[in-house]
Amino acid sequence: MVEVAMLTPVIAMLLVGMTQIAQITWLYYTLRKTVYSVGTYLSSQQGVNFCDPADTTVAAAINFGLTGTTDNSEPIFVQGLTADMIRVSGETWDAANDTMNPFACLGVGAPDYILVSIPNGYPVRPVIPFFSVIDTIALRPQVKVPYGGT
């Protein structure tokens, strides 16, 4: 009885901790699928203005990633995730220096790649018994997809 009384809280803490880690992993996977959906939607669009954060195509892509529809008519997949948390930017490949550079908004050309991220992170606070000092974790998924549009 003494051994059961001593080990039961430890086993319960381990089980709950594993469950919390699984939930955080699943949430990160869902967030990554969200930003990937935004990137792949934008990668095939024509005439996207990556220099204008209010571009309707970028807004439609973000809505597509959040809800599965471009008109935002369905509920959001991840509660608490908003359109202003997602950032879309372009990058260009510099073959001479073998580096990636931010897309220069000069009004000419298109980026080579689209970078979609949640730069400030999606906050998650795990709840594990007997551990009240666990800080909030900021999940920051990002994807880079080739841009096929013009």
N, CA, C and O of each residue as an XYZ file, in Angstrom:
600
protein
N       0.816     -1.196      0.000
C       0.000      0.000      0.000
C       0.860      1.261      0.000
O       0.532      2.252     -0.651
N       1.953      1.205      0.733
C       2.833      2.369      0.802
C       3.458      2.628     -0.570
O       3.547      3.774     -1.010
N       3.887      1.562     -1.238
C       4.480      1.732     -2.569
C       3.457      2.277     -3.558
O       3.788      3.143     -4.369
N       2.230      1.792     -3.508
C       1.181      2.296     -4.400
C       0.907      3.758     -4.105
O       0.740      4.563     -5.020
N       0.862      4.099     -2.826
C       0.613      5.498     -2.452
C       1.746      6.412     -2.915
O       1.504      7.574     -3.243
N       2.964      5.910     -2.945
C       4.093      6.733     -3.367
C       4.184      6.830     -4.894
O       4.562      7.879     -5.415
N       3.852      5.773     -5.611
C       4.032      5.754     -7.058
C       2.826      6.265     -7.843
O       2.985      6.699     -8.984
N       1.650      6.226     -7.276
C       0.458      6.667     -8.011
C       0.560      8.124     -8.466
O       0.260      8.398     -9.628
N       0.968      9.078     -7.614
C       1.092     10.461     -8.112
C       2.144     10.605     -9.216
O       1.969     11.390    -10.147
N       3.227      9.850     -9.108
C       4.278      9.931    -10.123
C       3.762      9.399    -11.461
O       3.984     10.014    -12.504
N       3.084      8.271    -11.428
C       2.549      7.694    -12.663
C       1.476      8.605    -13.256
O       1.423      8.798    -14.470
N       0.622      9.164    -12.397
C      -0.414     10.085    -12.884
C       0.222     11.312    -13.526
O      -0.232     11.771    -14.574
N       1.276     11.845    -12.901
C       1.964     13.012    -13.456
C       2.594     12.670    -14.807
O       2.525     13.472    -15.738
N       3.201     11.502    -14.924
C       3.797     11.095    -16.188
C       2.747     10.927    -17.282
O       2.967     11.348    -18.417
N       1.624     10.325    -16.960
C       0.557     10.139    -17.947
C      -0.021     11.470    -18.414
O      -0.224     11.679    -19.610
N      -0.280     12.359    -17.477
C      -0.816     13.671    -17.846
C       0.225     14.460    -18.630
O      -0.116     15.150    -19.591
N       1.491     14.365    -18.229
C       2.555     15.057    -18.955
C       2.692     14.567    -20.388
O       2.870     15.364    -21.309
N       2.607     13.246    -20.574
C       2.678     12.705    -21.931
C       1.484     13.162    -22.759
O       1.622     13.441    -23.950
N       0.318     13.238    -22.137
C      -0.875     13.706    -22.835
C      -0.712     15.169    -23.246
O      -1.080     15.550    -24.357
N      -0.163     15.982    -22.353
C       0.053     17.395    -22.676
C       1.058     17.557    -23.816
O       0.867     18.391    -24.701
N       2.115     16.768    -23.794
C       3.107     16.831    -24.876
C       2.471     16.418    -26.194
O       2.749     17.020    -27.231
N       1.620     15.399    -26.166
C       0.929     14.969    -27.385
C      -0.004     16.062    -27.897
O      -0.072     16.297    -29.104
N      -0.721     16.731    -27.000
C      -1.614     17.812    -27.420
C      -0.836     18.980    -28.011
O      -1.266     19.563    -29.006
N       0.291     19.329    -27.423
C       1.113     20.424    -27.946
C       1.689     20.040    -29.313
O       1.750     20.874    -30.216
N       2.108     18.792    -29.466
C       2.621     18.321    -30.747
C       1.541     18.382    -31.815
O       1.798     18.814    -32.939
N       0.331     17.950    -31.467
C      -0.789     17.990    -32.413
C      -1.132     19.436    -32.779
O      -1.427     19.726    -33.938
N      -1.094     20.337    -31.804
C      -1.375     21.744    -32.064
C      -0.311     22.340    -32.984
O      -0.640     23.086    -33.907
N       0.957     22.019    -32.740
C       2.020     22.518    -33.620
C       1.825     22.002    -35.042
O       1.995     22.747    -36.008
N       1.471     20.733    -35.166
C       1.216     20.138    -36.474
C       0.065     20.868    -37.173
O       0.154     21.153    -38.367
N      -0.987     21.166    -36.460
C      -2.134     21.877    -37.029
C      -1.744     23.298    -37.430
O      -2.159     23.768    -38.489
N      -0.961     23.986    -36.614
C      -0.492     25.325    -36.967
C       0.407     25.286    -38.202
O       0.329     26.164    -39.062
N       1.247     24.279    -38.284
C       2.125     24.151    -39.449
C       1.309     23.872    -40.711
O       1.616     24.410    -41.774
N       0.274     23.038    -40.604
C      -0.598     22.800    -41.748
C      -1.313     24.088    -42.147
O      -1.541     24.328    -43.333
N      -1.663     24.904    -41.181
C      -2.335     26.172    -41.465
C      -1.426     27.094    -42.273
O      -1.840     27.614    -43.309
N      -0.190     27.302    -41.811
C       0.701     28.205    -42.544
C       1.107     27.595    -43.886
O       1.336     28.328    -44.848
N       1.198     26.269    -43.965
C       1.500     25.618    -45.241
C       0.346     25.803    -46.229
O       0.575     26.004    -47.422
N      -0.884     25.736    -45.735
C      -2.051     25.967    -46.600
C      -2.042     27.382    -47.155
O      -2.353     27.596    -48.326
N      -1.686     28.346    -46.318
C      -1.592     29.733    -46.780
C      -0.528     29.839    -47.874
O      -0.765     30.451    -48.916
N       0.637     29.249    -47.639
C       1.729     29.320    -48.604
C       1.413     28.641    -49.925
O       1.690     29.194    -50.989
N       0.833     27.441    -49.868
C       0.528     26.736    -51.114
C      -0.603     27.409    -51.880
O      -0.613     27.388    -53.111
N      -1.557     28.006    -51.167
C      -2.617     28.754    -51.844
C      -2.010     29.937    -52.597
O      -2.334     30.172    -53.761
N      -1.129     30.678    -51.926
C      -0.522     31.850    -52.564
C       0.458     31.481    -53.671
O       0.657     32.260    -54.603
N       1.070     30.310    -53.582
C       2.113     29.957    -54.547
C       1.583     29.831    -55.969
O       2.352     29.941    -56.924
N       0.294     29.604    -56.124
C      -0.262     29.446    -57.468
C      -1.089     30.648    -57.923
O      -1.677     30.615    -59.003
N      -1.141     31.690    -57.127
C      -1.940     32.866    -57.471
C      -1.136     33.837    -58.333
O       0.084     33.935    -58.203
N      -1.822     34.540    -59.199
C      -1.196     35.516    -60.094
C      -1.445     36.931    -59.570
O      -2.510     37.210    -59.019
N      -0.493     37.798    -59.735
C      -0.662     39.209    -59.408
C      -0.749     39.518    -57.932
O      -1.412     40.483    -57.552
N      -0.105     38.740    -57.092
C      -0.128     38.999    -55.653
C       0.834     40.126    -55.333
O       1.976     40.122    -55.792
N       0.377     41.090    -54.549
C       1.222     42.196    -54.126
C       1.738     41.877    -52.722
O       1.049     42.133    -51.734
N       2.931     41.325    -52.634
C       3.507     40.948    -51.341
C       3.955     42.150    -50.536
O       4.251     42.026    -49.347
N       4.010     43.319    -51.170
C       4.424     44.537    -50.482
C       3.258     45.220    -49.774
O       3.469     46.103    -48.943
N       2.036     44.819    -50.094
C       0.843     45.411    -49.499
C       0.204     44.406    -48.543
O      -0.362     43.409    -48.993
N       0.284     44.652    -47.220
C      -0.300     43.698    -46.277
C      -1.817     43.592    -46.405
O      -2.401     42.622    -45.921
N      -2.461     44.554    -47.038
C      -3.917     44.536    -47.190
C      -4.341     43.958    -48.536
O      -5.500     44.104    -48.924
N      -3.431     43.306    -49.255
C      -3.765     42.710    -50.548
C      -4.875     41.674    -50.367
O      -4.814     40.845    -49.458
N      -5.877     41.723    -51.225
C      -7.028     40.831    -51.068
C      -6.665     39.366    -51.282
O      -7.275     38.488    -50.673
N      -5.692     39.090    -52.127
C      -5.286     37.702    -52.355
C      -4.585     37.144    -51.122
O      -4.796     35.987    -50.758
N      -3.753     37.958    -50.479
C      -3.086     37.525    -49.249
C      -4.122     37.301    -48.153
O      -4.044     36.315    -47.419
N      -5.089     38.206    -48.036
C      -6.143     38.033    -47.034
C      -6.969     36.784    -47.303
O      -7.331     36.068    -46.369
N      -7.271     36.515    -48.571
C      -8.027     35.306    -48.915
C      -7.217     34.055    -48.583
O      -7.780     33.063    -48.120
N      -5.914     34.090    -48.813
C      -5.060     32.937    -48.496
C      -5.008     32.693    -46.993
O      -5.059     31.547    -46.547
N      -4.907     33.757    -46.216
C      -4.889     33.609    -44.758
C      -6.226     33.060    -44.273
O      -6.265     32.182    -43.411
N      -7.317     33.572    -44.825
C      -8.634     33.026    -44.465
C      -8.735     31.550    -44.839
O      -9.315     30.759    -44.095
N      -8.175     31.178    -45.986
C      -8.187     29.779    -46.413
C      -7.431     28.901    -45.418
O      -7.873     27.800    -45.091
N      -6.294     29.392    -44.943
C      -5.535     28.635    -43.960
C      -6.239     28.529    -42.622
O      -6.149     27.501    -41.952
N      -6.942     29.587    -42.226
C      -7.623     29.598    -40.927
C      -8.922     28.807    -40.917
O      -9.236     28.130    -39.938
N      -9.683     28.893    -42.016
C     -11.036     28.323    -42.004
C     -11.292     27.292    -43.091
O     -12.272     26.551    -43.016
N     -10.435     27.230    -44.092
C     -10.677     26.333    -45.220
C     -11.497     26.981    -46.315
O     -11.769     26.354    -47.339
N     -11.897     28.237    -46.113
C     -12.634     28.992    -47.125
C     -11.969     30.354    -47.296
O     -11.386     30.886    -46.351
N     -12.054     30.915    -48.491
C     -11.439     32.216    -48.729
C     -12.293     33.372    -48.231
O     -11.794     34.484    -48.062
N     -13.578     33.118    -47.995
C     -14.450     34.201    -47.543
C     -14.683     34.192    -46.028
O     -15.519     34.946    -45.530
N     -13.955     33.351    -45.298
C     -14.030     33.317    -43.837
C     -15.423     32.939    -43.339
O     -15.861     33.425    -42.296
N     -16.123     32.075    -44.079
C     -17.496     31.730    -43.719
C     -17.596     30.523    -42.786
O     -18.681     30.230    -42.284
N     -16.509     29.831    -42.546
C     -16.504     28.672    -41.651
C     -15.775     29.023    -40.359
O     -15.049     30.015    -40.310
N     -15.962     28.220    -39.313
C     -15.235     28.497    -38.064
C     -13.734     28.249    -38.216
O     -13.301     27.468    -39.064
N     -12.965     28.919    -37.392
C     -11.505     28.801    -37.409
C     -11.108     27.441    -36.842
O     -11.678     26.982    -35.852
N     -10.117     26.798    -37.480
C      -9.647     25.485    -37.041
C      -9.016     25.529    -35.656
O      -9.303     24.678    -34.815
N      -8.157     26.516    -35.416
C      -7.432     26.624    -34.154
C      -7.975     27.835    -33.401
O      -7.791     28.975    -33.829
N      -8.638     27.587    -32.290
C      -9.210     28.675    -31.510
C      -8.092     29.581    -30.984
O      -7.077     29.103    -30.476
N      -8.292     30.877    -31.112
C      -7.313     31.847    -30.651
C      -6.335     32.293    -31.723
O      -5.619     33.275    -31.528
N      -6.289     31.599    -32.842
C      -5.417     31.997    -33.946
C      -6.170     32.990    -34.815
O      -7.277     32.709    -35.275
N      -5.572     34.145    -35.038
C      -6.221     35.189    -35.829
C      -5.380     35.512    -37.058
O      -4.207     35.148    -37.143
N      -6.002     36.197    -37.998
C      -5.330     36.537    -39.252
C      -4.139     37.467    -39.022
O      -3.148     37.382    -39.747
N      -4.219     38.345    -38.033
C      -3.100     39.264    -37.809
C      -1.893     38.587    -37.163
O      -0.832     39.204    -37.067
N      -2.025     37.337    -36.720
C      -0.891     36.599    -36.168
C      -0.026     35.976    -37.265
O       1.116     35.593    -37.015
N      -0.574     35.876    -38.484
C       0.133     35.226    -39.588
C       0.799     36.288    -40.463
O       0.171     37.274    -40.847
N       2.069     36.075    -40.769
C       2.806     37.015    -41.610
C       3.223     36.318    -42.905
O       3.719     35.192    -42.891
N       3.013     37.007    -44.009
C       3.387     36.506    -45.331
C       4.421     37.465    -45.913
O       4.210     38.678    -45.942
N       5.530     36.917    -46.373
C       6.560     37.743    -46.999
C       7.196     36.965    -48.144
O       7.042     35.749    -48.251
N       7.898     37.680    -48.982
C       8.575     37.057    -50.113
C      10.076     37.040    -49.910
O      10.628     37.870    -49.187
N      10.730     36.088    -50.554
C      12.178     36.000    -50.526
C      12.683     35.725    -51.934
O      12.013     35.074    -52.736
N      13.870     36.231    -52.218
C      14.481     36.000    -53.522
C      15.806     35.279    -53.338
O      16.496     35.440    -52.331
N      16.137     34.483    -54.338
C      17.391     33.734    -54.322
C      18.450     34.525    -55.058
O      18.264     34.895    -56.217
N      19.555     34.784    -54.393
C      20.693     35.462    -55.004
C      21.727     34.399    -55.358
O      22.475     33.936    -54.498
N      21.760     34.015    -56.640
C      22.648     32.940    -57.083
C      24.120     33.341    -56.994
O      24.984     32.488    -56.794
N      24.406     34.623    -57.139
C      25.791     35.074    -57.104
C      26.406     34.877    -55.713
O      27.564     34.480    -55.592
N      25.626     35.156    -54.676
C      26.119     35.030    -53.299
C      25.648     33.756    -52.614
O      26.059     33.465    -51.491
N      24.777     32.985    -53.291
C      24.242     31.739    -52.738
C      23.506     31.993    -51.416
O      23.705     31.286    -50.428
N      22.639     33.037    -51.429
C      21.896     33.404    -50.224
C      20.434     33.721    -50.562
O      20.086     34.003    -51.709
N      19.608     33.667    -49.538
C      18.208     34.101    -49.641
C      18.125     35.506    -49.065
O      18.688     35.791    -48.008
N      17.415     36.381    -49.773
C      17.251     37.763    -49.334
C      15.773     38.108    -49.289
O      14.982     37.552    -50.051
N      15.394     39.022    -48.400
C      13.996     39.473    -48.412
C      13.656     40.096    -49.761
O      14.496     40.736    -50.394
N      12.423     39.901    -50.186
C      11.966     40.445    -51.461
C      11.923     41.960    -51.373
O      11.269     42.524    -50.496
N      12.628     42.614    -52.292
C      12.658     44.074    -52.332
C      11.409     44.565    -53.067
O      11.165     44.191    -54.214
N      10.645     45.384    -52.409
C       9.404     45.904    -52.988
C       9.716     47.098    -53.881
O       9.518     48.250    -53.497
N      10.198     46.805    -55.058
C      10.543     47.853    -56.018
C       9.516     47.969    -57.128
O       9.677     48.774    -58.046
N       8.459     47.167    -57.049
C       7.436     47.197    -58.077
C       7.793     46.403    -59.317
O       7.061     46.437    -60.305
N       8.913     45.684    -59.279
C       9.362     44.915    -60.433
C       9.555     43.460    -60.008
O      10.180     43.177    -58.986
N       9.017     42.555    -60.796
C       9.257     41.142    -60.555
C       8.419     40.557    -59.434
O       7.529     41.206    -58.884
N       8.730     39.326    -59.118
C       8.022     38.587    -58.082
C       9.048     37.839    -57.244
O      10.160     37.591    -57.710
N       8.697     37.478    -56.025
C       9.649     36.725    -55.193
C       9.823     35.301    -55.729
O       8.981     34.790    -56.467
N      10.914     34.690    -55.346
C      11.156     33.294    -55.715
C      10.463     32.343    -54.734
O      10.030     31.254    -55.110
N      10.368     32.765    -53.502
C       9.767     31.942    -52.443
C       8.818     32.776    -51.600
O       8.958     33.995    -51.495
N       7.849     32.094    -51.001
C       6.919     32.727    -50.069
C       7.217     32.166    -48.689
O       7.264     30.951    -48.501
N       7.418     33.050    -47.732
C       7.657     32.654    -46.352
C       6.412     33.004    -45.551
O       6.027     34.170    -45.470
N       5.784     31.997    -44.961
C       4.589     32.200    -44.134
C       4.941     31.747    -42.724
O       5.454     30.645    -42.533
N       4.666     32.594    -41.741
C       5.054     32.267    -40.375
C       4.085     32.878    -39.367
O       3.238     33.707    -39.700
N       4.244     32.442    -38.144
C       3.579     33.056    -36.996
C       4.720     33.611    -36.142
O       5.167     32.953    -35.202
N       5.198     34.828    -36.465
C       6.443     35.319    -35.875
C       6.399     35.540    -34.364
O       7.402     35.324    -33.685
N       5.277     35.958    -33.836
C       5.194     36.197    -32.396
C       4.763     34.958    -31.626
O       4.729     34.965    -30.395
N       4.436     33.905    -32.347
C       4.107     32.638    -31.722
C       2.657     32.521    -31.307
O       1.963     33.512    -31.083
N       2.227     31.285    -31.212
C       0.903     30.953    -30.698
C       1.114     30.452    -29.274
O       1.769     29.428    -29.078
N       0.569     31.157    -28.269
C       0.871     30.791    -26.880
C       0.129     29.539    -26.418
O      -1.071     29.386    -26.645
N       0.872     28.654    -25.768
C       0.320     27.430    -25.202
C       0.870     27.289    -23.791
O       2.071     27.436    -23.564
N      -0.005     27.006    -22.859
C       0.430     26.792    -21.474
C       0.065     25.368    -21.063
O      -1.111     25.066    -20.860
N       1.067     24.487    -20.937
C       0.771     23.118    -20.514
C       0.340     23.075    -19.050
O       0.823     23.847    -18.222
N      -0.572     22.163    -18.752
C      -1.059     21.987    -17.388
C      -0.691     20.573    -16.954
O      -1.266     19.594    -17.430
N       0.278     20.483    -16.042
C       0.730     19.201    -15.516
C       0.600     19.252    -14.000
O       1.063     20.208    -13.379
N      -0.021     18.243    -13.389
C      -0.192     18.258    -11.935
C       1.150     18.365    -11.208
O       2.155     17.798    -11.637
N       1.142     19.087    -10.126
C       2.301     19.285     -9.246
C       3.369     20.180     -9.856
O       4.417     20.384     -9.244
N       3.125     20.725    -11.064
C       4.057     21.644    -11.695
C       3.300     22.927    -12.031
O       2.724     23.044    -13.112
N       3.301     23.858    -11.136
C       2.575     25.103    -11.363
C       3.468     26.190    -11.955
O       2.988     27.285    -12.248
N       4.743     25.910    -12.135
C       5.675     26.938    -12.598
C       6.029     26.787    -14.080
O       7.025     27.351    -14.533
N       5.237     26.043    -14.830
C       5.521     25.871    -16.255
C       5.120     27.139    -16.992
O       3.981     27.595    -16.889
N       6.059     27.700    -17.733
C       5.798     28.931    -18.476
C       5.039     28.629    -19.761
O       4.955     27.487    -20.212
N       4.491     29.692    -20.330
C       3.807     29.583    -21.610
C       4.824     29.314    -22.708
O       5.906     29.901    -22.725
N       4.468     28.429    -23.616
C       5.317     28.087    -24.754
C       4.750     28.793    -25.980
O       3.544     28.743    -26.219
N       5.598     29.440    -26.749
C       5.166     30.100    -27.984
C       5.537     29.213    -29.162
O       6.719     29.033    -29.458
N       4.539     28.661    -29.833
C       4.776     27.825    -31.011
C       4.919     28.730    -32.222
O       4.034     29.541    -32.496
N       6.029     28.602    -32.956
C       6.327     29.480    -34.089
C       6.601     28.689    -35.367
O       7.742     28.631    -35.825
N       5.574     28.084    -35.939
C       5.824     27.364    -37.185
C       6.030     28.327    -38.354
O       5.482     29.429    -38.372
N       6.825     27.893    -39.323
C       6.993     28.675    -40.550
C       7.281     27.714    -41.692
O       7.858     26.643    -41.499
N       6.864     28.123    -42.891
C       7.118     27.336    -44.089
C       7.598     28.260    -45.188
O       7.288     29.451    -45.210
N       8.361     27.682    -46.099
C       8.836     28.406    -47.277
C       8.470     27.562    -48.484
O       8.890     26.411    -48.601
N       7.677     28.149    -49.388
C       7.256     27.434    -50.590
C       7.656     28.252    -51.813
O       7.671     29.481    -51.755
N       7.978     27.585    -52.916
C       8.319     28.303    -54.144
C       7.104     29.039    -54.705
O       5.986     28.526    -54.662
N       7.324     30.213    -55.218
C       6.242     30.998    -55.806
C       6.206     30.763    -57.294
O       7.193     31.002    -57.990
N       5.068     30.292    -57.792
C       4.920     30.008    -59.201
C       4.162     31.072    -59.971
O       4.016     30.973    -61.189
N       3.679     32.091    -59.270
C       2.906     33.137    -59.930
C       3.797     34.224    -60.516
O       5.023     34.119    -60.535
N       3.134     35.268    -60.991
C       3.887     36.400    -61.555
C       3.483     37.677    -60.880
O       4.002     38.742    -61.213
